[in-house]
């Protein structure tokens, strides 16, 4: 389902995502990895961008960029609803 192995990939978050959504949802890195594991829908929106839909205290959408060369994921932004 996910294009990467969640246990081996490095996860980075943007400043915007950290200061708005992670703070609002009271998430940390452990919650973020758990959300990736329990995602119910994953869709590709570009060559390296993915939308990941999770149900964790409501419906949430995470937009991530995955770099397969360095095996890194950058969480760009999130949304509710």
PDB file of N, CA, C and O in Angstrom:
ATOM      1  N   UNK A   1       0.829  -1.190   0.000  1.00  0.00           N
ATOM      2  CA  UNK A   1       0.000   0.000   0.000  1.00  0.00           C
ATOM      3  C   UNK A   1       0.875   1.255   0.000  1.00  0.00           C
ATOM      4  O   UNK A   1       0.776   2.072  -0.916  1.00  0.00           O
ATOM      5  N   UNK A   2       1.727   1.419   1.013  1.00  0.00           N
ATOM      6  CA  UNK A   2       2.644   2.554   1.018  1.00  0.00           C
ATOM      7  C   UNK A   2       3.833   2.240   0.114  1.00  0.00           C
ATOM      8  O   UNK A   2       4.234   1.081   0.013  1.00  0.00           O
ATOM      9  N   UNK A   3       4.400   3.242  -0.538  1.00  0.00           N
ATOM     10  CA  UNK A   3       5.537   2.982  -1.431  1.00  0.00           C
ATOM     11  C   UNK A   3       6.861   2.818  -0.695  1.00  0.00           C
ATOM     12  O   UNK A   3       7.903   2.674  -1.334  1.00  0.00           O
ATOM     13  N   UNK A   4       6.842   2.836   0.634  1.00  0.00           N
ATOM     14  CA  UNK A   4       8.065   2.740   1.422  1.00  0.00           C
ATOM     15  C   UNK A   4       7.814   1.887   2.653  1.00  0.00           C
ATOM     16  O   UNK A   4       6.670   1.678   3.057  1.00  0.00           O
ATOM     17  N   UNK A   5       8.904   1.394   3.248  1.00  0.00           N
ATOM     18  CA  UNK A   5       8.822   0.618   4.486  1.00  0.00           C
ATOM     19  C   UNK A   5       8.847   1.593   5.663  1.00  0.00           C
ATOM     20  O   UNK A   5       9.847   2.273   5.892  1.00  0.00           O
ATOM     21  N   UNK A   6       7.766   1.654   6.388  1.00  0.00           N
ATOM     22  CA  UNK A   6       7.611   2.663   7.436  1.00  0.00           C
ATOM     23  C   UNK A   6       8.619   2.498   8.571  1.00  0.00           C
ATOM     24  O   UNK A   6       8.944   3.475   9.246  1.00  0.00           O
ATOM     25  N   UNK A   7       9.115   1.298   8.791  1.00  0.00           N
ATOM     26  CA  UNK A   7      10.066   1.075   9.879  1.00  0.00           C
ATOM     27  C   UNK A   7      11.489   1.465   9.507  1.00  0.00           C
ATOM     28  O   UNK A   7      12.315   1.668  10.396  1.00  0.00           O
ATOM     29  N   UNK A   8      11.798   1.574   8.221  1.00  0.00           N
ATOM     30  CA  UNK A   8      13.173   1.859   7.789  1.00  0.00           C
ATOM     31  C   UNK A   8      13.373   3.265   7.244  1.00  0.00           C
ATOM     32  O   UNK A   8      14.507   3.734   7.148  1.00  0.00           O
ATOM     33  N   UNK A   9      12.302   3.934   6.892  1.00  0.00           N
ATOM     34  CA  UNK A   9      12.405   5.238   6.257  1.00  0.00           C
ATOM     35  C   UNK A   9      12.633   6.334   7.309  1.00  0.00           C
ATOM     36  O   UNK A   9      12.169   6.223   8.444  1.00  0.00           O
ATOM     37  N   UNK A  10      13.352   7.390   6.913  1.00  0.00           N
ATOM     38  CA  UNK A  10      13.516   8.568   7.769  1.00  0.00           C
ATOM     39  C   UNK A  10      12.360   9.514   7.489  1.00  0.00           C
ATOM     40  O   UNK A  10      12.056   9.808   6.333  1.00  0.00           O
ATOM     41  N   UNK A  11      11.721   9.988   8.543  1.00  0.00           N
ATOM     42  CA  UNK A  11      10.576  10.884   8.384  1.00  0.00           C
ATOM     43  C   UNK A  11      10.970  12.284   8.856  1.00  0.00           C
ATOM     44  O   UNK A  11      11.425  12.476   9.984  1.00  0.00           O
ATOM     45  N   UNK A  12      10.784  13.247   7.965  1.00  0.00           N
ATOM     46  CA  UNK A  12      10.998  14.649   8.278  1.00  0.00           C
ATOM     47  C   UNK A  12       9.666  15.367   8.110  1.00  0.00           C
ATOM     48  O   UNK A  12       8.837  14.957   7.297  1.00  0.00           O
ATOM     49  N   UNK A  13       9.459  16.424   8.865  1.00  0.00           N
ATOM     50  CA  UNK A  13       8.228  17.200   8.745  1.00  0.00           C
ATOM     51  C   UNK A  13       8.580  18.645   8.424  1.00  0.00           C
ATOM     52  O   UNK A  13       9.606  19.162   8.867  1.00  0.00           O
ATOM     53  N   UNK A  14       7.715  19.289   7.647  1.00  0.00           N
ATOM     54  CA  UNK A  14       7.933  20.693   7.340  1.00  0.00           C
ATOM     55  C   UNK A  14       7.620  21.541   8.568  1.00  0.00           C
ATOM     56  O   UNK A  14       6.910  21.109   9.477  1.00  0.00           O
ATOM     57  N   UNK A  15       8.153  22.727   8.576  1.00  0.00           N
ATOM     58  CA  UNK A  15       7.915  23.642   9.685  1.00  0.00           C
ATOM     59  C   UNK A  15       6.433  23.978   9.800  1.00  0.00           C
ATOM     60  O   UNK A  15       5.898  24.066  10.905  1.00  0.00           O
ATOM     61  N   UNK A  16       5.777  24.162   8.677  1.00  0.00           N
ATOM     62  CA  UNK A  16       4.345  24.456   8.669  1.00  0.00           C
ATOM     63  C   UNK A  16       3.551  23.305   9.293  1.00  0.00           C
ATOM     64  O   UNK A  16       2.686  23.540  10.136  1.00  0.00           O
ATOM     65  N   UNK A  17       3.835  22.075   8.890  1.00  0.00           N
ATOM     66  CA  UNK A  17       3.110  20.928   9.426  1.00  0.00           C
ATOM     67  C   UNK A  17       3.367  20.764  10.921  1.00  0.00           C
ATOM     68  O   UNK A  17       2.446  20.475  11.685  1.00  0.00           O
ATOM     69  N   UNK A  18       4.606  20.945  11.333  1.00  0.00           N
ATOM     70  CA  UNK A  18       4.952  20.808  12.750  1.00  0.00           C
ATOM     71  C   UNK A  18       4.263  21.867  13.600  1.00  0.00           C
ATOM     72  O   UNK A  18       3.721  21.557  14.661  1.00  0.00           O
ATOM     73  N   UNK A  19       4.280  23.115  13.140  1.00  0.00           N
ATOM     74  CA  UNK A  19       3.750  24.210  13.949  1.00  0.00           C
ATOM     75  C   UNK A  19       2.224  24.313  13.927  1.00  0.00           C
ATOM     76  O   UNK A  19       1.641  24.894  14.841  1.00  0.00           O
ATOM     77  N   UNK A  20       1.572  23.767  12.911  1.00  0.00           N
ATOM     78  CA  UNK A  20       0.116  23.864  12.847  1.00  0.00           C
ATOM     79  C   UNK A  20      -0.543  22.534  13.182  1.00  0.00           C
ATOM     80  O   UNK A  20      -1.165  22.399  14.235  1.00  0.00           O
ATOM     81  N   UNK A  21      -0.413  21.553  12.296  1.00  0.00           N
ATOM     82  CA  UNK A  21      -1.178  20.320  12.434  1.00  0.00           C
ATOM     83  C   UNK A  21      -0.670  19.412  13.545  1.00  0.00           C
ATOM     84  O   UNK A  21      -1.474  18.870  14.304  1.00  0.00           O
ATOM     85  N   UNK A  22       0.621  19.234  13.659  1.00  0.00           N
ATOM     86  CA  UNK A  22       1.120  18.358  14.730  1.00  0.00           C
ATOM     87  C   UNK A  22       0.805  18.942  16.107  1.00  0.00           C
ATOM     88  O   UNK A  22       0.500  18.205  17.044  1.00  0.00           O
ATOM     89  N   UNK A  23       0.877  20.227  16.219  1.00  0.00           N
ATOM     90  CA  UNK A  23       0.559  20.878  17.486  1.00  0.00           C
ATOM     91  C   UNK A  23      -0.938  20.791  17.781  1.00  0.00           C
ATOM     92  O   UNK A  23      -1.336  20.514  18.912  1.00  0.00           O
ATOM     93  N   UNK A  24      -1.765  21.027  16.762  1.00  0.00           N
ATOM     94  CA  UNK A  24      -3.212  20.973  16.947  1.00  0.00           C
ATOM     95  C   UNK A  24      -3.674  19.563  17.301  1.00  0.00           C
ATOM     96  O   UNK A  24      -4.524  19.384  18.173  1.00  0.00           O
ATOM     97  N   UNK A  25      -3.110  18.561  16.620  1.00  0.00           N
ATOM     98  CA  UNK A  25      -3.510  17.177  16.853  1.00  0.00           C
ATOM     99  C   UNK A  25      -2.789  16.551  18.043  1.00  0.00           C
ATOM    100  O   UNK A  25      -3.126  15.436  18.440  1.00  0.00           O
ATOM    101  N   UNK A  26      -1.813  17.236  18.616  1.00  0.00           N
ATOM    102  CA  UNK A  26      -0.997  16.731  19.729  1.00  0.00           C
ATOM    103  C   UNK A  26      -0.299  15.427  19.339  1.00  0.00           C
ATOM    104  O   UNK A  26      -0.363  14.431  20.058  1.00  0.00           O
ATOM    105  N   UNK A  27       0.368  15.458  18.183  1.00  0.00           N
ATOM    106  CA  UNK A  27       1.102  14.305  17.658  1.00  0.00           C
ATOM    107  C   UNK A  27       2.596  14.502  17.860  1.00  0.00           C
ATOM    108  O   UNK A  27       3.085  15.625  17.983  1.00  0.00           O
ATOM    109  N   UNK A  28       3.311  13.372  17.892  1.00  0.00           N
ATOM    110  CA  UNK A  28       4.764  13.374  17.841  1.00  0.00           C
ATOM    111  C   UNK A  28       5.181  12.393  16.745  1.00  0.00           C
ATOM    112  O   UNK A  28       4.335  11.938  15.976  1.00  0.00           O
ATOM    113  N   UNK A  29       6.470  12.063  16.663  1.00  0.00           N
ATOM    114  CA  UNK A  29       6.961  11.167  15.612  1.00  0.00           C
ATOM    115  C   UNK A  29       6.355   9.769  15.721  1.00  0.00           C
ATOM    116  O   UNK A  29       6.104   9.123  14.703  1.00  0.00           O
ATOM    117  N   UNK A  30       6.120   9.305  16.925  1.00  0.00           N
ATOM    118  CA  UNK A  30       5.531   7.975  17.126  1.00  0.00           C
ATOM    119  C   UNK A  30       4.099   7.947  16.593  1.00  0.00           C
ATOM    120  O   UNK A  30       3.703   6.989  15.929  1.00  0.00           O
ATOM    121  N   UNK A  31       3.325   8.991  16.879  1.00  0.00           N
ATOM    122  CA  UNK A  31       1.956   9.079  16.364  1.00  0.00           C
ATOM    123  C   UNK A  31       1.943   9.155  14.840  1.00  0.00           C
ATOM    124  O   UNK A  31       1.057   8.595  14.194  1.00  0.00           O
ATOM    125  N   UNK A  32       2.919   9.843  14.272  1.00  0.00           N
ATOM    126  CA  UNK A  32       3.003   9.974  12.825  1.00  0.00           C
ATOM    127  C   UNK A  32       3.277   8.622  12.164  1.00  0.00           C
ATOM    128  O   UNK A  32       2.644   8.282  11.164  1.00  0.00           O
ATOM    129  N   UNK A  33       4.210   7.857  12.714  1.00  0.00           N
ATOM    130  CA  UNK A  33       4.498   6.512  12.176  1.00  0.00           C
ATOM    131  C   UNK A  33       3.283   5.594  12.329  1.00  0.00           C
ATOM    132  O   UNK A  33       2.977   4.813  11.427  1.00  0.00           O
ATOM    133  N   UNK A  34       2.602   5.684  13.454  1.00  0.00           N
ATOM    134  CA  UNK A  34       1.397   4.874  13.666  1.00  0.00           C
ATOM    135  C   UNK A  34       0.316   5.248  12.661  1.00  0.00           C
ATOM    136  O   UNK A  34      -0.399   4.374  12.169  1.00  0.00           O
ATOM    137  N   UNK A  35       0.188   6.530  12.350  1.00  0.00           N
ATOM    138  CA  UNK A  35      -0.795   6.964  11.362  1.00  0.00           C
ATOM    139  C   UNK A  35      -0.457   6.398   9.983  1.00  0.00           C
ATOM    140  O   UNK A  35      -1.357   5.990   9.248  1.00  0.00           O
ATOM    141  N   UNK A  36       0.824   6.368   9.624  1.00  0.00           N
ATOM    142  CA  UNK A  36       1.224   5.771   8.346  1.00  0.00           C
ATOM    143  C   UNK A  36       0.885   4.280   8.315  1.00  0.00           C
ATOM    144  O   UNK A  36       0.426   3.766   7.295  1.00  0.00           O
ATOM    145  N   UNK A  37       1.110   3.601   9.417  1.00  0.00           N
ATOM    146  CA  UNK A  37       0.830   2.158   9.473  1.00  0.00           C
ATOM    147  C   UNK A  37      -0.653   1.854   9.325  1.00  0.00           C
ATOM    148  O   UNK A  37      -1.025   0.856   8.708  1.00  0.00           O
ATOM    149  N   UNK A  38      -1.498   2.704   9.884  1.00  0.00           N
ATOM    150  CA  UNK A  38      -2.935   2.430   9.894  1.00  0.00           C
ATOM    151  C   UNK A  38      -3.687   3.195   8.806  1.00  0.00           C
ATOM    152  O   UNK A  38      -4.904   3.361   8.899  1.00  0.00           O
ATOM    153  N   UNK A  39      -2.991   3.656   7.792  1.00  0.00           N
ATOM    154  CA  UNK A  39      -3.663   4.393   6.724  1.00  0.00           C
ATOM    155  C   UNK A  39      -4.631   3.482   5.978  1.00  0.00           C
ATOM    156  O   UNK A  39      -4.366   2.294   5.787  1.00  0.00           O
ATOM    157  N   UNK A  40      -5.756   4.058   5.561  1.00  0.00           N
ATOM    158  CA  UNK A  40      -6.756   3.263   4.859  1.00  0.00           C
ATOM    159  C   UNK A  40      -6.789   3.556   3.362  1.00  0.00           C
ATOM    160  O   UNK A  40      -7.387   2.792   2.604  1.00  0.00           O
ATOM    161  N   UNK A  41      -6.165   4.638   2.923  1.00  0.00           N
ATOM    162  CA  UNK A  41      -6.128   4.953   1.505  1.00  0.00           C
ATOM    163  C   UNK A  41      -4.857   5.729   1.195  1.00  0.00           C
ATOM    164  O   UNK A  41      -4.480   6.653   1.916  1.00  0.00           O
ATOM    165  N   UNK A  42      -4.206   5.335   0.106  1.00  0.00           N
ATOM    166  CA  UNK A  42      -2.998   6.014  -0.344  1.00  0.00           C
ATOM    167  C   UNK A  42      -3.157   6.279  -1.834  1.00  0.00           C
ATOM    168  O   UNK A  42      -3.466   5.370  -2.603  1.00  0.00           O
ATOM    169  N   UNK A  43      -2.947   7.527  -2.237  1.00  0.00           N
ATOM    170  CA  UNK A  43      -3.050   7.839  -3.661  1.00  0.00           C
ATOM    171  C   UNK A  43      -1.870   8.705  -4.086  1.00  0.00           C
ATOM    172  O   UNK A  43      -1.391   9.559  -3.340  1.00  0.00           O
ATOM    173  N   UNK A  44      -1.426   8.455  -5.297  1.00  0.00           N
ATOM    174  CA  UNK A  44      -0.298   9.196  -5.845  1.00  0.00           C
ATOM    175  C   UNK A  44      -0.822  10.461  -6.509  1.00  0.00           C
ATOM    176  O   UNK A  44      -1.796  10.405  -7.260  1.00  0.00           O
ATOM    177  N   UNK A  45      -0.189  11.601  -6.240  1.00  0.00           N
ATOM    178  CA  UNK A  45      -0.637  12.868  -6.820  1.00  0.00           C
ATOM    179  C   UNK A  45       0.432  13.534  -7.671  1.00  0.00           C
ATOM    180  O   UNK A  45       0.196  14.612  -8.216  1.00  0.00           O
ATOM    181  N   UNK A  46       1.579  12.932  -7.795  1.00  0.00           N
ATOM    182  CA  UNK A  46       2.657  13.470  -8.614  1.00  0.00           C
ATOM    183  C   UNK A  46       3.742  12.420  -8.754  1.00  0.00           C
ATOM    184  O   UNK A  46       3.529  11.253  -8.428  1.00  0.00           O
ATOM    185  N   UNK A  47       4.900  12.829  -9.236  1.00  0.00           N
ATOM    186  CA  UNK A  47       5.971  11.856  -9.410  1.00  0.00           C
ATOM    187  C   UNK A  47       6.546  11.394  -8.080  1.00  0.00           C
ATOM    188  O   UNK A  47       6.962  10.243  -7.944  1.00  0.00           O
ATOM    189  N   UNK A  48       6.569  12.284  -7.106  1.00  0.00           N
ATOM    190  CA  UNK A  48       7.105  11.927  -5.793  1.00  0.00           C
ATOM    191  C   UNK A  48       6.159  12.237  -4.641  1.00  0.00           C
ATOM    192  O   UNK A  48       6.509  12.010  -3.483  1.00  0.00           O
ATOM    193  N   UNK A  49       4.968  12.752  -4.935  1.00  0.00           N
ATOM    194  CA  UNK A  49       4.033  13.137  -3.878  1.00  0.00           C
ATOM    195  C   UNK A  49       2.931  12.104  -3.723  1.00  0.00           C
ATOM    196  O   UNK A  49       2.480  11.483  -4.686  1.00  0.00           O
ATOM    197  N   UNK A  50       2.513  11.944  -2.471  1.00  0.00           N
ATOM    198  CA  UNK A  50       1.468  10.981  -2.124  1.00  0.00           C
ATOM    199  C   UNK A  50       0.517  11.616  -1.137  1.00  0.00           C
ATOM    200  O   UNK A  50       0.925  12.430  -0.309  1.00  0.00           O
ATOM    201  N   UNK A  51      -0.761  11.245  -1.219  1.00  0.00           N
ATOM    202  CA  UNK A  51      -1.750  11.618  -0.214  1.00  0.00           C
ATOM    203  C   UNK A  51      -2.059  10.375   0.600  1.00  0.00           C
ATOM    204  O   UNK A  51      -2.387   9.323   0.050  1.00  0.00           O
ATOM    205  N   UNK A  52      -1.950  10.504   1.906  1.00  0.00           N
ATOM    206  CA  UNK A  52      -2.186   9.380   2.798  1.00  0.00           C
ATOM    207  C   UNK A  52      -3.351   9.752   3.708  1.00  0.00           C
ATOM    208  O   UNK A  52      -3.299  10.751   4.426  1.00  0.00           O
ATOM    209  N   UNK A  53      -4.401   8.938   3.669  1.00  0.00           N
ATOM    210  CA  UNK A  53      -5.603   9.184   4.447  1.00  0.00           C
ATOM    211  C   UNK A  53      -5.608   8.269   5.664  1.00  0.00           C
ATOM    212  O   UNK A  53      -5.415   7.060   5.539  1.00  0.00           O
ATOM    213  N   UNK A  54      -5.831   8.852   6.845  1.00  0.00           N
ATOM    214  CA  UNK A  54      -5.814   8.074   8.097  1.00  0.00           C
ATOM    215  C   UNK A  54      -7.058   8.407   8.921  1.00  0.00           C
ATOM    216  O   UNK A  54      -7.654   9.475   8.786  1.00  0.00           O
ATOM    217  N   UNK A  55      -7.421   7.465   9.769  1.00  0.00           N
ATOM    218  CA  UNK A  55      -8.492   7.678  10.752  1.00  0.00           C
ATOM    219  C   UNK A  55      -7.867   7.559  12.131  1.00  0.00           C
ATOM    220  O   UNK A  55      -7.712   6.460  12.663  1.00  0.00           O
ATOM    221  N   UNK A  56      -7.519   8.672  12.691  1.00  0.00           N
ATOM    222  CA  UNK A  56      -6.945   8.709  14.025  1.00  0.00           C
ATOM    223  C   UNK A  56      -7.542   9.923  14.705  1.00  0.00           C
ATOM    224  O   UNK A  56      -7.131  11.056  14.457  1.00  0.00           O
ATOM    225  N   UNK A  57      -8.527   9.672  15.575  1.00  0.00           N
ATOM    226  CA  UNK A  57      -9.289  10.759  16.196  1.00  0.00           C
ATOM    227  C   UNK A  57      -9.922  11.635  15.127  1.00  0.00           C
ATOM    228  O   UNK A  57      -9.810  12.860  15.172  1.00  0.00           O
ATOM    229  N   UNK A  58     -10.585  11.009  14.169  1.00  0.00           N
ATOM    230  CA  UNK A  58     -11.206  11.713  13.054  1.00  0.00           C
ATOM    231  C   UNK A  58     -10.489  11.386  11.757  1.00  0.00           C
ATOM    232  O   UNK A  58      -9.525  10.620  11.747  1.00  0.00           O
ATOM    233  N   UNK A  59     -10.958  11.964  10.669  1.00  0.00           N
ATOM    234  CA  UNK A  59     -10.365  11.740   9.356  1.00  0.00           C
ATOM    235  C   UNK A  59      -9.307  12.799   9.095  1.00  0.00           C
ATOM    236  O   UNK A  59      -9.539  13.990   9.299  1.00  0.00           O
ATOM    237  N   UNK A  60      -8.146  12.352   8.644  1.00  0.00           N
ATOM    238  CA  UNK A  60      -7.055  13.263   8.358  1.00  0.00           C
ATOM    239  C   UNK A  60      -6.382  12.875   7.048  1.00  0.00           C
ATOM    240  O   UNK A  60      -6.353  11.703   6.673  1.00  0.00           O
ATOM    241  N   UNK A  61      -5.843  13.875   6.361  1.00  0.00           N
ATOM    242  CA  UNK A  61      -5.106  13.643   5.128  1.00  0.00           C
ATOM    243  C   UNK A  61      -3.715  14.228   5.294  1.00  0.00           C
ATOM    244  O   UNK A  61      -3.562  15.369   5.731  1.00  0.00           O
ATOM    245  N   UNK A  62      -2.702  13.449   4.945  1.00  0.00           N
ATOM    246  CA  UNK A  62      -1.316  13.896   4.982  1.00  0.00           C
ATOM    247  C   UNK A  62      -0.783  13.908   3.562  1.00  0.00           C
ATOM    248  O   UNK A  62      -0.973  12.944   2.820  1.00  0.00           O
ATOM    249  N   UNK A  63      -0.123  14.977   3.178  1.00  0.00           N
ATOM    250  CA  UNK A  63       0.533  15.062   1.881  1.00  0.00           C
ATOM    251  C   UNK A  63       2.025  14.915   2.139  1.00  0.00           C
ATOM    252  O   UNK A  63       2.625  15.701   2.872  1.00  0.00           O
ATOM    253  N   UNK A  64       2.618  13.884   1.516  1.00  0.00           N
ATOM    254  CA  UNK A  64       4.028  13.588   1.756  1.00  0.00           C
ATOM    255  C   UNK A  64       4.768  13.521   0.428  1.00  0.00           C
ATOM    256  O   UNK A  64       4.182  13.257  -0.622  1.00  0.00           O
ATOM    257  N   UNK A  65       6.068  13.766   0.502  1.00  0.00           N
ATOM    258  CA  UNK A  65       6.961  13.590  -0.638  1.00  0.00           C
ATOM    259  C   UNK A  65       7.957  12.500  -0.252  1.00  0.00           C
ATOM    260  O   UNK A  65       8.580  12.559   0.808  1.00  0.00           O
ATOM    261  N   UNK A  66       8.097  11.505  -1.128  1.00  0.00           N
ATOM    262  CA  UNK A  66       8.983  10.379  -0.857  1.00  0.00           C
ATOM    263  C   UNK A  66      10.148  10.395  -1.834  1.00  0.00           C
ATOM    264  O   UNK A  66       9.947  10.445  -3.047  1.00  0.00           O
ATOM    265  N   UNK A  67      11.372  10.353  -1.300  1.00  0.00           N
ATOM    266  CA  UNK A  67      12.584  10.288  -2.107  1.00  0.00           C
ATOM    267  C   UNK A  67      13.165   8.890  -1.966  1.00  0.00           C
ATOM    268  O   UNK A  67      13.739   8.551  -0.931  1.00  0.00           O
ATOM    269  N   UNK A  68      13.016   8.085  -3.002  1.00  0.00           N
ATOM    270  CA  UNK A  68      13.465   6.687  -2.926  1.00  0.00           C
ATOM    271  C   UNK A  68      14.977   6.561  -2.931  1.00  0.00           C
ATOM    272  O   UNK A  68      15.515   5.576  -2.425  1.00  0.00           O
ATOM    273  N   UNK A  69      15.673   7.538  -3.492  1.00  0.00           N
ATOM    274  CA  UNK A  69      17.135   7.474  -3.540  1.00  0.00           C
ATOM    275  C   UNK A  69      17.735   7.549  -2.141  1.00  0.00           C
ATOM    276  O   UNK A  69      18.670   6.811  -1.827  1.00  0.00           O
ATOM    277  N   UNK A  70      17.210   8.428  -1.304  1.00  0.00           N
ATOM    278  CA  UNK A  70      17.711   8.591   0.059  1.00  0.00           C
ATOM    279  C   UNK A  70      16.829   7.901   1.091  1.00  0.00           C
ATOM    280  O   UNK A  70      17.158   7.892   2.277  1.00  0.00           O
ATOM    281  N   UNK A  71      15.718   7.326   0.657  1.00  0.00           N
ATOM    282  CA  UNK A  71      14.759   6.642   1.528  1.00  0.00           C
ATOM    283  C   UNK A  71      14.283   7.583   2.641  1.00  0.00           C
ATOM    284  O   UNK A  71      14.371   7.275   3.829  1.00  0.00           O
ATOM    285  N   UNK A  72      13.775   8.740   2.207  1.00  0.00           N
ATOM    286  CA  UNK A  72      13.288   9.765   3.134  1.00  0.00           C
ATOM    287  C   UNK A  72      11.869  10.176   2.768  1.00  0.00           C
ATOM    288  O   UNK A  72      11.498  10.197   1.594  1.00  0.00           O
ATOM    289  N   UNK A  73      11.083  10.500   3.785  1.00  0.00           N
ATOM    290  CA  UNK A  73       9.732  11.005   3.600  1.00  0.00           C
ATOM    291  C   UNK A  73       9.650  12.382   4.243  1.00  0.00           C
ATOM    292  O   UNK A  73      10.042  12.566   5.395  1.00  0.00           O
ATOM    293  N   UNK A  74       9.137  13.345   3.487  1.00  0.00           N
ATOM    294  CA  UNK A  74       8.912  14.685   4.010  1.00  0.00           C
ATOM    295  C   UNK A  74       7.407  14.900   4.072  1.00  0.00           C
ATOM    296  O   UNK A  74       6.731  14.860   3.043  1.00  0.00           O
ATOM    297  N   UNK A  75       6.879  15.128   5.263  1.00  0.00           N
ATOM    298  CA  UNK A  75       5.454  15.413   5.423  1.00  0.00           C
ATOM    299  C   UNK A  75       5.296  16.915   5.166  1.00  0.00           C
ATOM    300  O   UNK A  75       5.799  17.746   5.923  1.00  0.00           O
ATOM    301  N   UNK A  76       4.594  17.240   4.094  1.00  0.00           N
ATOM    302  CA  UNK A  76       4.464  18.633   3.672  1.00  0.00           C
ATOM    303  C   UNK A  76       3.356  19.333   4.442  1.00  0.00           C
ATOM    304  O   UNK A  76       3.579  20.392   5.027  1.00  0.00           O
ATOM    305  N   UNK A  77       2.166  18.748   4.444  1.00  0.00           N
ATOM    306  CA  UNK A  77       1.037  19.383   5.114  1.00  0.00           C
ATOM    307  C   UNK A  77      -0.009  18.339   5.464  1.00  0.00           C
ATOM    308  O   UNK A  77       0.106  17.171   5.092  1.00  0.00           O
ATOM    309  N   UNK A  78      -1.019  18.775   6.179  1.00  0.00           N
ATOM    310  CA  UNK A  78      -2.112  17.903   6.568  1.00  0.00           C
ATOM    311  C   UNK A  78      -3.421  18.657   6.515  1.00  0.00           C
ATOM    312  O   UNK A  78      -3.445  19.875   6.341  1.00  0.00           O
ATOM    313  N   UNK A  79      -4.516  17.920   6.668  1.00  0.00           N
ATOM    314  CA  UNK A  79      -5.830  18.557   6.721  1.00  0.00           C
ATOM    315  C   UNK A  79      -6.792  17.628   7.433  1.00  0.00           C
ATOM    316  O   UNK A  79      -6.517  16.439   7.593  1.00  0.00           O
ATOM    317  N   UNK A  80      -7.915  18.171   7.857  1.00  0.00           N
ATOM    318  CA  UNK A  80      -8.946  17.399   8.554  1.00  0.00           C
ATOM    319  C   UNK A  80     -10.204  17.386   7.709  1.00  0.00           C
ATOM    320  O   UNK A  80     -10.407  18.232   6.838  1.00  0.00           O
ATOM    321  N   UNK A  81     -11.042  16.401   7.992  1.00  0.00           N
ATOM    322  CA  UNK A  81     -12.342  16.417   7.355  1.00  0.00           C
ATOM    323  C   UNK A  81     -12.660  15.219   6.535  1.00  0.00           C
ATOM    324  O   UNK A  81     -13.741  15.139   5.953  1.00  0.00           O
TER     325      UNK A  81
END
